[in-house]
């Protein structure tokens, strides 16, 4: 079963445009999400496979509308709630 992230060979998606000298992060919050994910994986809260699965379980419309790091943030908050680390209310949901 393919998920929303599996778009290989699917028609209708625009070409990927690379920015010359693109910075690793376009906003400070993206760097924070990147660091938070690394810290949570290192602390054993979840693993990389769980993180990827949480991204792939996003609602397809939300997945397509979200930026790269918005998908990361959604996956992190999903896993924190699922693992009982924080409640949805504490996560702002």
MONORGI-V664293 format. One record per pair of residues at least 24 apart in sequence whose C-alpha atoms are under 8 Angstrom apart, sorted by the first residue. I is the first residue (numbers start at 1). J is the second residue. D is the distance in Angstrom with one decimal. If there is no record, write none. Layout:
i & j & d
I & J & D
I & J & D
//
This chain:
i & j & d
3 & 56 & 6.4
3 & 57 & 7.7
4 & 56 & 6.6
4 & 60 & 5.6
4 & 63 & 7.3
4 & 64 & 8.0
5 & 56 & 6.2
30 & 69 & 5.9
33 & 69 & 7.0
33 & 72 & 7.2
33 & 73 & 6.3
34 & 69 & 7.8
34 & 72 & 7.9
37 & 76 & 6.9
45 & 80 & 7.9
45 & 83 & 7.6
46 & 79 & 7.4
50 & 79 & 7.9
51 & 75 & 6.1
51 & 76 & 7.1
51 & 79 & 7.4
54 & 78 & 6.8
54 & 79 & 6.9
//
